[in-house]
Amino acid sequence: AGFPPTDMGFALWIHCTALLEAGDVDDAEHAAAEAEGLWRATGDRWGLAMLLHGRAMAELGRGRLDRAAALFREALTMVERDDEPYI
């Protein structure tokens, strides 16, 4: 639609969050995967960390503790490498 990739990633993340709230996990995972691809391609570590945290929370809710922990660690790594604190 002509939007910058980081803006599209953010819009997809919001869409993913709404889908999760509605219980539509499959479509939420598709939106999250698309957002992740955009943020990884652009190097947007803040966006990627936000998305990974959300995916980790979803995995935690499913009882997939090992997967949740891996996603939390990756999200933390994203913000630790940045000089600007987000928390």
C-alpha positions in Angstrom: 0.0 0.0 0.0 3.0 2.3 -0.2 3.7 2.4 3.5 7.3 2.1 4.9 8.1 -1.5 5.9 8.5 -0.5 9.6 5.0 1.1 9.6 3.6 -2.0 7.9 5.3 -4.2 10.5 3.7 -2.1 13.3 0.2 -2.3 11.7 0.6 -6.1 11.3 1.6 -6.3 15.0 -1.5 -4.4 16.0 -3.6 -6.7 13.7 -1.9 -9.8 15.3 -2.7 -8.5 18.8 -6.4 -8.0 17.9 -6.6 -11.4 16.3 -5.1 -13.0 19.4 -7.6 -11.2 21.6 -10.4 -12.6 19.3 -9.0 -16.1 19.7 -7.9 -16.4 16.0 -4.4 -17.8 16.7 -3.8 -19.1 13.2 -4.3 -15.8 11.5 -2.5 -14.0 14.3 0.5 -16.2 13.7 0.5 -15.4 9.9 0.3 -11.6 10.7 3.1 -12.0 13.2 5.3 -13.9 10.8 4.8 -11.2 8.1 5.6 -8.4 10.6 8.7 -10.3 11.8 9.9 -10.7 8.2 9.5 -6.9 7.6 11.3 -6.0 10.9 14.1 -8.4 10.4 14.6 -7.1 6.8 14.8 -3.5 7.9 16.8 -4.1 11.0 14.2 -2.6 13.3 15.3 -4.1 16.6 12.7 -2.3 18.7 9.8 -3.6 16.5 11.3 -7.0 16.4 11.7 -7.1 20.2 8.1 -6.0 20.7 6.9 -8.7 18.3 9.1 -11.4 19.9 7.8 -10.5 23.3 4.2 -10.9 22.1 5.0 -14.2 20.5 6.6 -15.3 23.7 3.5 -14.4 25.7 1.4 -16.4 23.3 3.7 -19.4 23.7 3.6 -19.0 27.4 -0.2 -19.1 27.3 0.0 -22.3 25.3 2.3 -23.9 27.9 5.2 -24.0 25.5 7.7 -22.8 28.1 10.9 -23.7 26.2 9.7 -21.8 23.1 8.5 -18.9 25.2 11.9 -18.6 27.0 13.8 -18.7 23.7 11.6 -15.9 22.3 12.0 -13.8 25.5 15.8 -14.2 25.3 15.8 -13.1 21.7 13.6 -10.1 22.5 15.9 -9.1 25.3 18.9 -9.4 23.1 17.4 -7.0 20.6 17.0 -4.3 23.2 20.3 -4.9 25.0 22.2 -4.3 21.8 20.7 -0.8 21.5 22.0 2.2 23.3 18.6 3.6 23.8 16.6 1.9 26.6 13.0 1.0 25.9 12.1 -0.3 29.3 
